[in-house]
Amino acid sequence: MATAKEFIARIDEIDGVAGCVLLREDGSILGGSLDDPDLYTPLMVLGGVTAHGIKDKVGFTYCRHLSFNRAGKDHFHLFPIDKFFLGVSQSADCFVPDMLQAVLRLIGRVTTGGTSAEG
């Protein structure tokens, strides 16, 4: 991955993704395609810190994602990625397992430099 902008563009191409935002762990927005990414920042930082805390306290090696259900089935998914958080708003009519798996595969390629991520 060359830039955050390219990564966001690739996420947006995934079937079922209505938009996304990429943050640093400190809440700084690196970019996104959601109309008002600032609205998602507190949820993403708090959710990401909570995911790291659950992982550490329970002894998991990683947290793949957290999902927040919203009315209308346009749910929001948070993906902790090293020192970053990716937030994805899904389309109401998507098949969620396929969308999540496609996002995880792309994250795996970016974080490992490989061609796929094991789920």
Biopython code that builds the backbone (N, CA, C, O; Angstrom):
import numpy as np
from Bio.PDB.StructureBuilder import StructureBuilder

atoms = [
    (1, "MET", "N", (0.850, -1.184, 0.000)),
    (1, "MET", "CA", (0.000, 0.000, 0.000)),
    (1, "MET", "C", (0.885, 1.232, 0.000)),
    (1, "MET", "O", (1.766, 1.379, 0.847)),
    (2, "ALA", "N", (0.645, 2.102, -0.943)),
    (2, "ALA", "CA", (1.477, 3.292, -1.038)),
    (2, "ALA", "C", (0.979, 4.406, -0.126)),
    (2, "ALA", "O", (1.787, 5.044, 0.550)),
    (3, "THR", "N", (-0.321, 4.658, -0.086)),
    (3, "THR", "CA", (-0.836, 5.770, 0.709)),
    (3, "THR", "C", (-2.161, 5.401, 1.369)),
    (3, "THR", "O", (-2.833, 4.448, 0.975)),
    (4, "ALA", "N", (-2.515, 6.190, 2.390)),
    (4, "ALA", "CA", (-3.814, 6.008, 3.042)),
    (4, "ALA", "C", (-4.934, 6.250, 2.048)),
    (4, "ALA", "O", (-5.951, 5.558, 2.079)),
    (5, "LYS", "N", (-4.759, 7.226, 1.164)),
    (5, "LYS", "CA", (-5.779, 7.550, 0.166)),
    (5, "LYS", "C", (-6.051, 6.357, -0.754)),
    (5, "LYS", "O", (-7.204, 6.065, -1.072)),
    (6, "GLU", "N", (-5.000, 5.677, -1.177)),
    (6, "GLU", "CA", (-5.163, 4.491, -2.030)),
    (6, "GLU", "C", (-5.839, 3.350, -1.271)),
    (6, "GLU", "O", (-6.684, 2.643, -1.821)),
    (7, "PHE", "N", (-5.463, 3.177, -0.009)),
    (7, "PHE", "CA", (-6.077, 2.142, 0.823)),
    (7, "PHE", "C", (-7.577, 2.394, 0.967)),
    (7, "PHE", "O", (-8.378, 1.471, 0.818)),
    (8, "ILE", "N", (-7.956, 3.632, 1.253)),
    (8, "ILE", "CA", (-9.369, 3.993, 1.399)),
    (8, "ILE", "C", (-10.118, 3.746, 0.097)),
    (8, "ILE", "O", (-11.240, 3.239, 0.112)),
    (9, "ALA", "N", (-9.511, 4.098, -1.023)),
    (9, "ALA", "CA", (-10.146, 3.862, -2.317)),
    (9, "ALA", "C", (-10.381, 2.375, -2.551)),
    (9, "ALA", "O", (-11.418, 1.986, -3.089)),
    (10, "ARG", "N", (-9.434, 1.552, -2.156)),
    (10, "ARG", "CA", (-9.588, 0.094, -2.323)),
    (10, "ARG", "C", (-10.687, -0.448, -1.414)),
    (10, "ARG", "O", (-11.453, -1.320, -1.824)),
    (11, "ILE", "N", (-10.769, 0.058, -0.187)),
    (11, "ILE", "CA", (-11.839, -0.368, 0.725)),
    (11, "ILE", "C", (-13.195, 0.006, 0.130)),
    (11, "ILE", "O", (-14.129, -0.796, 0.153)),
    (12, "ASP", "N", (-13.300, 1.224, -0.401)),
    (12, "ASP", "CA", (-14.564, 1.696, -0.968)),
    (12, "ASP", "C", (-15.030, 0.874, -2.162)),
    (12, "ASP", "O", (-16.222, 0.866, -2.471)),
    (13, "GLU", "N", (-14.121, 0.183, -2.838)),
    (13, "GLU", "CA", (-14.474, -0.644, -3.986)),
    (13, "GLU", "C", (-15.116, -1.972, -3.585)),
    (13, "GLU", "O", (-15.688, -2.655, -4.435)),
    (14, "ILE", "N", (-15.034, -2.345, -2.330)),
    (14, "ILE", "CA", (-15.564, -3.626, -1.869)),
    (14, "ILE", "C", (-17.082, -3.582, -1.865)),
    (14, "ILE", "O", (-17.680, -2.627, -1.369)),
    (15, "ASP", "N", (-17.706, -4.619, -2.418)),
    (15, "ASP", "CA", (-19.163, -4.720, -2.423)),
    (15, "ASP", "C", (-19.692, -4.676, -0.995)),
    (15, "ASP", "O", (-19.234, -5.417, -0.126)),
    (16, "GLY", "N", (-20.656, -3.801, -0.770)),
    (16, "GLY", "CA", (-21.273, -3.692, 0.543)),
    (16, "GLY", "C", (-20.726, -2.570, 1.403)),
    (16, "GLY", "O", (-21.294, -2.270, 2.454)),
    (17, "VAL", "N", (-19.628, -1.937, 0.979)),
    (17, "VAL", "CA", (-19.063, -0.822, 1.733)),
    (17, "VAL", "C", (-19.719, 0.472, 1.252)),
    (17, "VAL", "O", (-19.652, 0.816, 0.072)),
    (18, "ALA", "N", (-20.355, 1.183, 2.190)),
    (18, "ALA", "CA", (-20.991, 2.466, 1.863)),
    (18, "ALA", "C", (-20.041, 3.635, 2.084)),
    (18, "ALA", "O", (-20.280, 4.729, 1.572)),
    (19, "GLY", "N", (-18.982, 3.421, 2.829)),
    (19, "GLY", "CA", (-17.990, 4.455, 3.102)),
    (19, "GLY", "C", (-17.077, 4.003, 4.218)),
    (19, "GLY", "O", (-17.363, 3.032, 4.918)),
    (20, "CYS", "N", (-15.969, 4.718, 4.379)),
    (20, "CYS", "CA", (-15.026, 4.334, 5.427)),
    (20, "CYS", "C", (-14.258, 5.546, 5.917)),
    (20, "CYS", "O", (-14.281, 6.610, 5.298)),
    (21, "VAL", "N", (-13.579, 5.366, 7.034)),
    (21, "VAL", "CA", (-12.688, 6.390, 7.584)),
    (21, "VAL", "C", (-11.510, 5.675, 8.234)),
    (21, "VAL", "O", (-11.673, 4.632, 8.866)),
    (22, "LEU", "N", (-10.325, 6.249, 8.072)),
    (22, "LEU", "CA", (-9.100, 5.689, 8.637)),
    (22, "LEU", "C", (-8.527, 6.694, 9.632)),
    (22, "LEU", "O", (-8.312, 7.861, 9.306)),
    (23, "LEU", "N", (-8.283, 6.214, 10.857)),
    (23, "LEU", "CA", (-7.752, 7.061, 11.926)),
    (23, "LEU", "C", (-6.443, 6.512, 12.450)),
    (23, "LEU", "O", (-6.175, 5.313, 12.376)),
    (24, "ARG", "N", (-5.631, 7.416, 12.983)),
    (24, "ARG", "CA", (-4.529, 6.986, 13.838)),
    (24, "ARG", "C", (-5.133, 6.640, 15.191)),
    (24, "ARG", "O", (-6.260, 7.028, 15.496)),
    (25, "GLU", "N", (-4.390, 5.923, 15.982)),
    (25, "GLU", "CA", (-4.837, 5.527, 17.314)),
    (25, "GLU", "C", (-5.193, 6.734, 18.193)),
    (25, "GLU", "O", (-6.020, 6.616, 19.098)),
    (26, "ASP", "N", (-4.577, 7.881, 17.934)),
    (26, "ASP", "CA", (-4.850, 9.083, 18.736)),
    (26, "ASP", "C", (-6.085, 9.849, 18.264)),
    (26, "ASP", "O", (-6.423, 10.885, 18.837)),
    (27, "GLY", "N", (-6.761, 9.356, 17.230)),
    (27, "GLY", "CA", (-7.976, 9.988, 16.734)),
    (27, "GLY", "C", (-7.770, 10.911, 15.551)),
    (27, "GLY", "O", (-8.736, 11.481, 15.045)),
    (28, "SER", "N", (-6.538, 11.072, 15.098)),
    (28, "SER", "CA", (-6.272, 11.902, 13.923)),
    (28, "SER", "C", (-6.807, 11.211, 12.671)),
    (28, "SER", "O", (-6.499, 10.047, 12.418)),
    (29, "ILE", "N", (-7.597, 11.923, 11.904)),
    (29, "ILE", "CA", (-8.179, 11.361, 10.686)),
    (29, "ILE", "C", (-7.147, 11.403, 9.570)),
    (29, "ILE", "O", (-6.603, 12.462, 9.256)),
    (30, "LEU", "N", (-6.880, 10.245, 8.974)),
    (30, "LEU", "CA", (-5.955, 10.154, 7.849)),
    (30, "LEU", "C", (-6.686, 10.304, 6.523)),
    (30, "LEU", "O", (-6.083, 10.671, 5.514)),
    (31, "GLY", "N", (-7.980, 10.021, 6.526)),
    (31, "GLY", "CA", (-8.777, 10.144, 5.311)),
    (31, "GLY", "C", (-10.027, 9.307, 5.419)),
    (31, "GLY", "O", (-10.194, 8.517, 6.348)),
    (32, "GLY", "N", (-10.894, 9.493, 4.462)),
    (32, "GLY", "CA", (-12.115, 8.715, 4.469)),
    (32, "GLY", "C", (-13.066, 9.148, 3.385)),
    (32, "GLY", "O", (-12.844, 10.141, 2.691)),
    (33, "SER", "N", (-14.124, 8.388, 3.255)),
    (33, "SER", "CA", (-15.130, 8.666, 2.238)),
    (33, "SER", "C", (-16.515, 8.882, 2.851)),
    (33, "SER", "O", (-17.494, 9.050, 2.125)),
    (34, "LEU", "N", (-16.599, 8.879, 4.176)),
    (34, "LEU", "CA", (-17.872, 9.154, 4.840)),
    (34, "LEU", "C", (-18.122, 10.658, 4.828)),
    (34, "LEU", "O", (-17.179, 11.449, 4.858)),
    (35, "ASP", "N", (-19.392, 11.048, 4.785)),
    (35, "ASP", "CA", (-19.743, 12.466, 4.702)),
    (35, "ASP", "C", (-19.171, 13.294, 5.849)),
    (35, "ASP", "O", (-18.654, 14.387, 5.619)),
    (36, "ASP", "N", (-19.254, 12.794, 7.073)),
    (36, "ASP", "CA", (-18.758, 13.541, 8.225)),
    (36, "ASP", "C", (-17.949, 12.612, 9.123)),
    (36, "ASP", "O", (-18.456, 12.130, 10.136)),
    (37, "PRO", "N", (-16.685, 12.358, 8.756)),
    (37, "PRO", "CA", (-15.879, 11.392, 9.505)),
    (37, "PRO", "C", (-15.663, 11.781, 10.965)),
    (37, "PRO", "O", (-15.427, 10.912, 11.804)),
    (38, "ASP", "N", (-15.743, 13.088, 11.284)),
    (38, "ASP", "CA", (-15.548, 13.532, 12.671)),
    (38, "ASP", "C", (-16.582, 12.933, 13.614)),
    (38, "ASP", "O", (-16.305, 12.755, 14.800)),
    (39, "LEU", "N", (-17.763, 12.621, 13.107)),
    (39, "LEU", "CA", (-18.805, 12.025, 13.946)),
    (39, "LEU", "C", (-18.423, 10.624, 14.424)),
    (39, "LEU", "O", (-18.883, 10.177, 15.475)),
    (40, "TYR", "N", (-17.595, 9.944, 13.665)),
    (40, "TYR", "CA", (-17.220, 8.567, 13.984)),
    (40, "TYR", "C", (-15.977, 8.468, 14.867)),
    (40, "TYR", "O", (-15.723, 7.421, 15.463)),
    (41, "THR", "N", (-15.210, 9.538, 14.953)),
    (41, "THR", "CA", (-13.935, 9.498, 15.667)),
    (41, "THR", "C", (-14.062, 9.049, 17.122)),
    (41, "THR", "O", (-13.320, 8.156, 17.532)),
    (42, "PRO", "N", (-14.970, 9.625, 17.928)),
    (42, "PRO", "CA", (-15.058, 9.171, 19.327)),
    (42, "PRO", "C", (-15.419, 7.688, 19.450)),
    (42, "PRO", "O", (-14.844, 6.974, 20.272)),
    (43, "LEU", "N", (-16.363, 7.229, 18.640)),
    (43, "LEU", "CA", (-16.754, 5.817, 18.663)),
    (43, "LEU", "C", (-15.574, 4.930, 18.292)),
    (43, "LEU", "O", (-15.350, 3.894, 18.919)),
    (44, "MET", "N", (-14.821, 5.331, 17.278)),
    (44, "MET", "CA", (-13.712, 4.506, 16.816)),
    (44, "MET", "C", (-12.572, 4.452, 17.825)),
    (44, "MET", "O", (-12.008, 3.385, 18.065)),
    (45, "VAL", "N", (-12.230, 5.588, 18.416)),
    (45, "VAL", "CA", (-11.142, 5.600, 19.395)),
    (45, "VAL", "C", (-11.542, 4.796, 20.633)),
    (45, "VAL", "O", (-10.777, 3.956, 21.105)),
    (46, "LEU", "N", (-12.733, 5.054, 21.152)),
    (46, "LEU", "CA", (-13.200, 4.320, 22.330)),
    (46, "LEU", "C", (-13.339, 2.831, 22.025)),
    (46, "LEU", "O", (-12.921, 1.990, 22.821)),
    (47, "GLY", "N", (-13.921, 2.507, 20.883)),
    (47, "GLY", "CA", (-14.067, 1.104, 20.496)),
    (47, "GLY", "C", (-12.726, 0.421, 20.294)),
    (47, "GLY", "O", (-12.540, -0.727, 20.697)),
    (48, "GLY", "N", (-11.784, 1.132, 19.664)),
    (48, "GLY", "CA", (-10.469, 0.549, 19.426)),
    (48, "GLY", "C", (-9.693, 0.312, 20.708)),
    (48, "GLY", "O", (-9.065, -0.732, 20.880)),
    (49, "VAL", "N", (-9.738, 1.277, 21.596)),
    (49, "VAL", "CA", (-9.070, 1.121, 22.899)),
    (49, "VAL", "C", (-9.708, -0.021, 23.681)),
    (49, "VAL", "O", (-9.011, -0.806, 24.324)),
    (50, "THR", "N", (-11.028, -0.111, 23.624)),
    (50, "THR", "CA", (-11.739, -1.201, 24.300)),
    (50, "THR", "C", (-11.353, -2.551, 23.699)),
    (50, "THR", "O", (-11.147, -3.521, 24.429)),
    (51, "ALA", "N", (-11.257, -2.614, 22.379)),
    (51, "ALA", "CA", (-10.855, -3.869, 21.722)),
    (51, "ALA", "C", (-9.461, -4.288, 22.168)),
    (51, "ALA", "O", (-9.226, -5.464, 22.446)),
    (52, "HIS", "N", (-8.532, -3.329, 22.240)),
    (52, "HIS", "CA", (-7.183, -3.644, 22.708)),
    (52, "HIS", "C", (-7.214, -4.112, 24.170)),
    (52, "HIS", "O", (-6.511, -5.051, 24.542)),
    (53, "GLY", "N", (-8.028, -3.455, 24.983)),
    (53, "GLY", "CA", (-8.135, -3.829, 26.393)),
    (53, "GLY", "C", (-8.710, -5.217, 26.583)),
    (53, "GLY", "O", (-8.207, -5.991, 27.398)),
    (54, "ILE", "N", (-9.759, -5.542, 25.838)),
    (54, "ILE", "CA", (-10.360, -6.883, 25.916)),
    (54, "ILE", "C", (-9.327, -7.916, 25.490)),
    (54, "ILE", "O", (-9.168, -8.950, 26.139)),
    (55, "LYS", "N", (-8.634, -7.635, 24.409)),
    (55, "LYS", "CA", (-7.619, -8.563, 23.907)),
    (55, "LYS", "C", (-6.561, -8.829, 24.981)),
    (55, "LYS", "O", (-6.205, -9.978, 25.244)),
    (56, "ASP", "N", (-6.071, -7.767, 25.590)),
    (56, "ASP", "CA", (-5.015, -7.906, 26.594)),
    (56, "ASP", "C", (-5.501, -8.612, 27.851)),
    (56, "ASP", "O", (-4.804, -9.476, 28.384)),
    (57, "LYS", "N", (-6.691, -8.254, 28.333)),
    (57, "LYS", "CA", (-7.208, -8.826, 29.584)),
    (57, "LYS", "C", (-7.602, -10.292, 29.432)),
    (57, "LYS", "O", (-7.393, -11.092, 30.344)),
    (58, "VAL", "N", (-8.169, -10.641, 28.284)),
    (58, "VAL", "CA", (-8.657, -12.002, 28.085)),
    (58, "VAL", "C", (-7.574, -12.910, 27.507)),
    (58, "VAL", "O", (-7.646, -14.133, 27.626)),
    (59, "GLY", "N", (-6.576, -12.301, 26.885)),
    (59, "GLY", "CA", (-5.472, -13.092, 26.361)),
    (59, "GLY", "C", (-5.594, -13.459, 24.893)),
    (59, "GLY", "O", (-4.907, -14.367, 24.424)),
    (60, "PHE", "N", (-6.467, -12.758, 24.151)),
    (60, "PHE", "CA", (-6.550, -12.991, 22.713)),
    (60, "PHE", "C", (-5.308, -12.420, 22.046)),
    (60, "PHE", "O", (-4.701, -11.481, 22.563)),
    (61, "THR", "N", (-4.926, -12.979, 20.902)),
    (61, "THR", "CA", (-3.769, -12.452, 20.200)),
    (61, "THR", "C", (-4.114, -11.220, 19.377)),
    (61, "THR", "O", (-3.249, -10.376, 19.139)),
    (62, "TYR", "N", (-5.370, -11.101, 18.936)),
    (62, "TYR", "CA", (-5.791, -9.933, 18.178)),
    (62, "TYR", "C", (-7.315, -9.860, 18.159)),
    (62, "TYR", "O", (-8.000, -10.823, 18.507)),
    (63, "CYS", "N", (-7.829, -8.718, 17.752)),
    (63, "CYS", "CA", (-9.263, -8.516, 17.562)),
    (63, "CYS", "C", (-9.467, -8.181, 16.093)),
    (63, "CYS", "O", (-8.953, -7.169, 15.616)),
    (64, "ARG", "N", (-10.197, -9.003, 15.378)),
    (64, "ARG", "CA", (-10.392, -8.770, 13.945)),
    (64, "ARG", "C", (-11.282, -7.570, 13.674)),
    (64, "ARG", "O", (-10.957, -6.737, 12.828)),
    (65, "HIS", "N", (-12.397, -7.471, 14.380)),
    (65, "HIS", "CA", (-13.279, -6.323, 14.204)),
    (65, "HIS", "C", (-14.343, -6.292, 15.288)),
    (65, "HIS", "O", (-14.635, -7.300, 15.932)),
    (66, "LEU", "N", (-14.913, -5.114, 15.471)),
    (66, "LEU", "CA", (-16.078, -4.922, 16.321)),
    (66, "LEU", "C", (-17.201, -4.423, 15.424)),
    (66, "LEU", "O", (-16.959, -3.642, 14.504)),
    (67, "SER", "N", (-18.421, -4.865, 15.682)),
    (67, "SER", "CA", (-19.562, -4.430, 14.877)),
    (67, "SER", "C", (-20.565, -3.700, 15.752)),
    (67, "SER", "O", (-20.875, -4.127, 16.864)),
    (68, "PHE", "N", (-21.064, -2.593, 15.226)),
    (68, "PHE", "CA", (-22.071, -1.788, 15.907)),
    (68, "PHE", "C", (-23.322, -1.792, 15.037)),
    (68, "PHE", "O", (-23.309, -1.281, 13.917)),
    (69, "ASN", "N", (-24.401, -2.370, 15.555)),
    (69, "ASN", "CA", (-25.644, -2.452, 14.791)),
    (69, "ASN", "C", (-26.429, -1.158, 14.905)),
    (69, "ASN", "O", (-26.561, -0.578, 15.982)),
    (70, "ARG", "N", (-26.950, -0.718, 13.754)),
    (70, "ARG", "CA", (-27.742, 0.504, 13.705)),
    (70, "ARG", "C", (-29.077, 0.189, 13.040)),
    (70, "ARG", "O", (-29.202, -0.783, 12.294)),
    (71, "ALA", "N", (-30.067, 1.025, 13.323)),
    (71, "ALA", "CA", (-31.365, 0.880, 12.677)),
    (71, "ALA", "C", (-31.164, 1.012, 11.167)),
    (71, "ALA", "O", (-30.317, 1.780, 10.711)),
    (72, "GLY", "N", (-31.937, 0.269, 10.410)),
    (72, "GLY", "CA", (-31.830, 0.336, 8.959)),
    (72, "GLY", "C", (-30.809, -0.621, 8.383)),
    (72, "GLY", "O", (-30.629, -0.667, 7.166)),
    (73, "LYS", "N", (-30.142, -1.378, 9.216)),
    (73, "LYS", "CA", (-29.160, -2.379, 8.804)),
    (73, "LYS", "C", (-27.937, -1.797, 8.098)),
    (73, "LYS", "O", (-27.207, -2.527, 7.427)),
    (74, "ASP", "N", (-27.709, -0.506, 8.238)),
    (74, "ASP", "CA", (-26.467, 0.071, 7.703)),
    (74, "ASP", "C", (-25.462, 0.140, 8.852)),
    (74, "ASP", "O", (-25.106, 1.215, 9.336)),
    (75, "HIS", "N", (-25.023, -1.032, 9.266)),
    (75, "HIS", "CA", (-24.191, -1.191, 10.445)),
    (75, "HIS", "C", (-22.791, -0.603, 10.225)),
    (75, "HIS", "O", (-22.381, -0.328, 9.098)),
    (76, "PHE", "N", (-22.076, -0.422, 11.339)),
    (76, "PHE", "CA", (-20.733, 0.149, 11.321)),
    (76, "PHE", "C", (-19.769, -0.866, 11.911)),
    (76, "PHE", "O", (-20.047, -1.463, 12.951)),
    (77, "HIS", "N", (-18.646, -1.059, 11.251)),
    (77, "HIS", "CA", (-17.654, -2.048, 11.678)),
    (77, "HIS", "C", (-16.316, -1.353, 11.902)),
    (77, "HIS", "O", (-15.896, -0.505, 11.115)),
    (78, "LEU", "N", (-15.663, -1.729, 12.988)),
    (78, "LEU", "CA", (-14.385, -1.148, 13.380)),
    (78, "LEU", "C", (-13.304, -2.223, 13.310)),
    (78, "LEU", "O", (-13.443, -3.300, 13.890)),
    (79, "PHE", "N", (-12.237, -1.917, 12.597)),
    (79, "PHE", "CA", (-11.123, -2.842, 12.419)),
    (79, "PHE", "C", (-9.855, -2.221, 13.021)),
    (79, "PHE", "O", (-9.318, -1.268, 12.456)),
    (80, "PRO", "N", (-9.365, -2.743, 14.158)),
    (80, "PRO", "CA", (-8.077, -2.277, 14.680)),
    (80, "PRO", "C", (-6.951, -2.811, 13.790)),
    (80, "PRO", "O", (-6.877, -4.010, 13.522)),
    (81, "ILE", "N", (-6.079, -1.912, 13.338)),
    (81, "ILE", "CA", (-4.960, -2.299, 12.469)),
    (81, "ILE", "C", (-3.700, -1.673, 13.049)),
    (81, "ILE", "O", (-3.435, -0.491, 12.828)),
    (82, "ASP", "N", (-2.934, -2.446, 13.782)),
    (82, "ASP", "CA", (-1.710, -1.935, 14.408)),
    (82, "ASP", "C", (-2.021, -0.658, 15.191)),
    (82, "ASP", "O", (-2.749, -0.713, 16.182)),
    (83, "LYS", "N", (-1.492, 0.471, 14.774)),
    (83, "LYS", "CA", (-1.698, 1.755, 15.460)),
    (83, "LYS", "C", (-2.784, 2.595, 14.781)),
    (83, "LYS", "O", (-2.838, 3.813, 14.955)),
    (84, "PHE", "N", (-3.642, 1.937, 14.011)),
    (84, "PHE", "CA", (-4.685, 2.621, 13.259)),
    (84, "PHE", "C", (-6.036, 1.943, 13.495)),
    (84, "PHE", "O", (-6.105, 0.805, 13.959)),
    (85, "PHE", "N", (-7.097, 2.661, 13.168)),
    (85, "PHE", "CA", (-8.451, 2.108, 13.208)),
    (85, "PHE", "C", (-9.129, 2.412, 11.882)),
    (85, "PHE", "O", (-9.112, 3.548, 11.407)),
    (86, "LEU", "N", (-9.723, 1.387, 11.294)),
    (86, "LEU", "CA", (-10.506, 1.546, 10.076)),
    (86, "LEU", "C", (-11.964, 1.369, 10.450)),
    (86, "LEU", "O", (-12.339, 0.353, 11.035)),
    (87, "GLY", "N", (-12.783, 2.345, 10.118)),
    (87, "GLY", "CA", (-14.220, 2.256, 10.324)),
    (87, "GLY", "C", (-14.903, 2.113, 8.990)),
    (87, "GLY", "O", (-14.613, 2.857, 8.053)),
    (88, "VAL", "N", (-15.822, 1.149, 8.895)),
    (88, "VAL", "CA", (-16.522, 0.876, 7.645)),
    (88, "VAL", "C", (-18.023, 0.909, 7.889)),
    (88, "VAL", "O", (-18.539, 0.210, 8.761)),
    (89, "SER", "N", (-18.713, 1.729, 7.110)),
    (89, "SER", "CA", (-20.165, 1.752, 7.126)),
    (89, "SER", "C", (-20.635, 0.837, 6.002)),
    (89, "SER", "O", (-20.202, 0.976, 4.858)),
    (90, "GLN", "N", (-21.519, -0.096, 6.331)),
    (90, "GLN", "CA", (-21.950, -1.055, 5.321)),
    (90, "GLN", "C", (-23.248, -0.593, 4.669)),
    (90, "GLN", "O", (-24.041, 0.135, 5.266)),
    (91, "SER", "N", (-23.442, -1.030, 3.443)),
    (91, "SER", "CA", (-24.707, -0.818, 2.756)),
    (91, "SER", "C", (-25.757, -1.703, 3.415)),
    (91, "SER", "O", (-25.453, -2.811, 3.857)),
    (92, "ALA", "N", (-26.983, -1.218, 3.478)),
    (92, "ALA", "CA", (-28.050, -1.957, 4.153)),
    (92, "ALA", "C", (-28.353, -3.286, 3.472)),
    (92, "ALA", "O", (-28.830, -4.216, 4.121)),
    (93, "ASP", "N", (-28.085, -3.387, 2.188)),
    (93, "ASP", "CA", (-28.471, -4.593, 1.450)),
    (93, "ASP", "C", (-27.319, -5.550, 1.174)),
    (93, "ASP", "O", (-27.456, -6.438, 0.333)),
    (94, "CYS", "N", (-26.197, -5.397, 1.853)),
    (94, "CYS", "CA", (-25.053, -6.260, 1.550)),
    (94, "CYS", "C", (-25.116, -7.574, 2.327)),
    (94, "CYS", "O", (-25.817, -7.693, 3.332)),
    (95, "PHE", "N", (-24.359, -8.561, 1.828)),
    (95, "PHE", "CA", (-24.176, -9.819, 2.546)),
    (95, "PHE", "C", (-22.957, -9.623, 3.443)),
    (95, "PHE", "O", (-21.817, -9.648, 2.980)),
    (96, "VAL", "N", (-23.217, -9.429, 4.721)),
    (96, "VAL", "CA", (-22.200, -8.993, 5.672)),
    (96, "VAL", "C", (-20.975, -9.912, 5.727)),
    (96, "VAL", "O", (-19.856, -9.399, 5.690)),
    (97, "PRO", "N", (-21.118, -11.235, 5.813)),
    (97, "PRO", "CA", (-19.916, -12.080, 5.891)),
    (97, "PRO", "C", (-18.959, -11.876, 4.715)),
    (97, "PRO", "O", (-17.743, -11.848, 4.906)),
    (98, "ASP", "N", (-19.493, -11.736, 3.511)),
    (98, "ASP", "CA", (-18.620, -11.529, 2.350)),
    (98, "ASP", "C", (-17.922, -10.178, 2.421)),
    (98, "ASP", "O", (-16.736, -10.074, 2.108)),
    (99, "MET", "N", (-18.648, -9.146, 2.829)),
    (99, "MET", "CA", (-18.056, -7.814, 2.931)),
    (99, "MET", "C", (-16.951, -7.798, 3.983)),
    (99, "MET", "O", (-15.863, -7.279, 3.734)),
    (100, "LEU", "N", (-17.226, -8.364, 5.155)),
    (100, "LEU", "CA", (-16.221, -8.397, 6.220)),
    (100, "LEU", "C", (-14.974, -9.167, 5.780)),
    (100, "LEU", "O", (-13.849, -8.732, 6.029)),
    (101, "GLN", "N", (-15.179, -10.300, 5.134)),
    (101, "GLN", "CA", (-14.042, -11.114, 4.689)),
    (101, "GLN", "C", (-13.206, -10.370, 3.654)),
    (101, "GLN", "O", (-11.978, -10.454, 3.681)),
    (102, "ALA", "N", (-13.850, -9.643, 2.742)),
    (102, "ALA", "CA", (-13.112, -8.875, 1.738)),
    (102, "ALA", "C", (-12.287, -7.761, 2.394)),
    (102, "ALA", "O", (-11.147, -7.520, 1.998)),
    (103, "VAL", "N", (-12.855, -7.090, 3.385)),
    (103, "VAL", "CA", (-12.118, -6.045, 4.104)),
    (103, "VAL", "C", (-10.924, -6.663, 4.831)),
    (103, "VAL", "O", (-9.815, -6.134, 4.771)),
    (104, "LEU", "N", (-11.153, -7.774, 5.513)),
    (104, "LEU", "CA", (-10.064, -8.436, 6.242)),
    (104, "LEU", "C", (-8.955, -8.911, 5.307)),
    (104, "LEU", "O", (-7.777, -8.830, 5.656)),
    (105, "ARG", "N", (-9.319, -9.409, 4.120)),
    (105, "ARG", "CA", (-8.298, -9.828, 3.151)),
    (105, "ARG", "C", (-7.435, -8.637, 2.728)),
    (105, "ARG", "O", (-6.211, -8.746, 2.653)),
    (106, "LEU", "N", (-8.079, -7.506, 2.453)),
    (106, "LEU", "CA", (-7.321, -6.324, 2.046)),
    (106, "LEU", "C", (-6.434, -5.824, 3.185)),
    (106, "LEU", "O", (-5.283, -5.453, 2.954)),
    (107, "ILE", "N", (-6.951, -5.811, 4.394)),
    (107, "ILE", "CA", (-6.134, -5.422, 5.553)),
    (107, "ILE", "C", (-4.940, -6.361, 5.686)),
    (107, "ILE", "O", (-3.826, -5.916, 5.959)),
    (108, "GLY", "N", (-5.168, -7.644, 5.494)),
    (108, "GLY", "CA", (-4.088, -8.624, 5.579)),
    (108, "GLY", "C", (-3.004, -8.386, 4.543)),
    (108, "GLY", "O", (-1.818, -8.531, 4.839)),
    (109, "ARG", "N", (-3.395, -8.027, 3.343)),
    (109, "ARG", "CA", (-2.404, -7.733, 2.290)),
    (109, "ARG", "C", (-1.594, -6.496, 2.640)),
    (109, "ARG", "O", (-0.392, -6.437, 2.383)),
    (110, "VAL", "N", (-2.255, -5.514, 3.224)),
    (110, "VAL", "CA", (-1.579, -4.262, 3.563)),
    (110, "VAL", "C", (-0.638, -4.449, 4.748)),
    (110, "VAL", "O", (0.483, -3.939, 4.735)),
    (111, "THR", "N", (-1.084, -5.175, 5.771)),
    (111, "THR", "CA", (-0.283, -5.298, 6.991)),
    (111, "THR", "C", (0.823, -6.337, 6.880)),
    (111, "THR", "O", (1.838, -6.228, 7.568)),
    (112, "THR", "N", (0.646, -7.346, 6.024)),
    (112, "THR", "CA", (1.671, -8.381, 5.898)),
    (112, "THR", "C", (2.472, -8.265, 4.622)),
    (112, "THR", "O", (3.534, -8.873, 4.496)),
    (113, "GLY", "N", (1.971, -7.485, 3.667)),
    (113, "GLY", "CA", (2.643, -7.390, 2.383)),
    (113, "GLY", "C", (2.393, -8.581, 1.502)),
    (113, "GLY", "O", (2.969, -8.691, 0.420)),
    (114, "GLY", "N", (1.520, -9.494, 1.963)),
    (114, "GLY", "CA", (1.222, -10.706, 1.198)),
    (114, "GLY", "C", (0.038, -10.507, 0.275)),
    (114, "GLY", "O", (-0.403, -9.385, 0.026)),
    (115, "THR", "N", (-0.466, -11.629, -0.228)),
    (115, "THR", "CA", (-1.566, -11.570, -1.180)),
    (115, "THR", "C", (-2.894, -11.960, -0.541)),
    (115, "THR", "O", (-3.943, -11.808, -1.168)),
    (116, "SER", "N", (-2.871, -12.454, 0.680)),
    (116, "SER", "CA", (-4.131, -12.810, 1.329)),
    (116, "SER", "C", (-3.952, -12.834, 2.834)),
    (116, "SER", "O", (-2.834, -12.881, 3.348)),
    (117, "ALA", "N", (-5.080, -12.801, 3.528)),
    (117, "ALA", "CA", (-5.054, -12.890, 4.997)),
    (117, "ALA", "C", (-5.850, -14.105, 5.400)),
    (117, "ALA", "O", (-6.910, -14.378, 4.836)),
    (118, "GLU", "N", (-5.363, -14.809, 6.339)),
    (118, "GLU", "CA", (-6.110, -15.941, 6.874)),
    (118, "GLU", "C", (-7.127, -15.427, 7.854)),
    (118, "GLU", "O", (-6.809, -14.604, 8.712)),
    (119, "GLY", "N", (-8.354, -15.905, 7.738)),
    (119, "GLY", "CA", (-9.428, -15.392, 8.577)),
    (119, "GLY", "C", (-9.557, -16.102, 9.835)),
    (119, "GLY", "O", (-10.426, -15.774, 10.644)),
]
sb = StructureBuilder()
sb.init_structure("model")
sb.init_model(0)
sb.init_chain("A")
sb.init_seg("    ")
for serial, (resi, resn, name, xyz) in enumerate(atoms, 1):
    if name == "N":
        sb.init_residue(resn, " ", resi, " ")
    sb.init_atom(name, np.array(xyz, "f"), 0.0, 1.0, " ", f" {name:<3s}", serial, name[0])
structure = sb.get_structure()
